């Protein structure tokens, strides 16, 4: 049964995982987001208690 011979398939598996784990993440992480997040102020907003009408 040739499908149980691991010689060519194991090499294909290893090389494909090497590509997935090294080349593709670097290409994805090299993209920059169009809108960088702006730092938010640390002052607290004033909240007023709201009474229910009933």
C-alpha positions as CSV (number, residue, x, y, z in Angstrom):
1,X,0.0,0.0,0.0
2,X,1.9,3.1,-1.2
3,X,-0.2,5.6,0.8
4,X,1.4,4.3,4.0
5,X,4.9,5.2,2.8
6,X,5.7,8.4,4.8
7,X,8.7,9.4,2.8
8,X,7.3,12.0,0.4
9,X,4.3,13.0,2.5
10,X,6.2,13.7,5.7
11,X,8.5,16.1,3.8
12,X,5.6,17.8,2.2
13,X,3.9,18.2,5.6
14,X,7.1,19.6,7.2
15,X,7.8,22.1,4.4
16,X,4.2,23.3,4.3
17,X,4.3,23.9,8.0
18,X,7.6,25.7,7.7
19,X,6.0,28.0,5.1
20,X,2.9,28.5,7.2
21,X,4.8,29.4,10.4
22,X,7.6,31.5,9.0
23,X,6.8,33.2,5.7
24,X,3.1,33.8,5.9
25,X,3.0,35.5,9.3
26,X,5.8,37.9,8.4
27,X,3.9,38.9,5.3
28,X,0.7,39.4,7.2
29,X,2.3,41.4,10.0
30,X,4.1,43.7,7.6
31,X,0.8,45.3,6.7
32,X,0.0,48.5,8.6
33,X,-3.4,49.5,9.8
34,X,-4.8,52.5,8.0
35,X,-6.0,54.2,11.2
36,X,-3.6,54.0,14.1
37,X,-5.5,54.0,17.4
38,X,-5.3,57.3,19.2
39,X,-4.5,57.4,22.9
40,X,-7.5,58.1,25.0
41,X,-7.6,60.6,27.8
42,X,-7.6,59.2,31.3
43,X,-10.1,61.7,32.8
44,X,-13.3,60.1,34.0
45,X,-16.5,61.1,32.5
46,X,-19.1,62.7,34.8
47,X,-22.1,60.5,35.2
48,X,-25.3,61.6,36.8
49,X,-27.7,59.2,38.4
50,X,-30.9,58.7,36.5
51,X,-34.1,58.0,38.4
52,X,-36.7,55.8,36.8
53,X,-40.1,57.6,36.4
54,X,-42.0,54.9,38.2
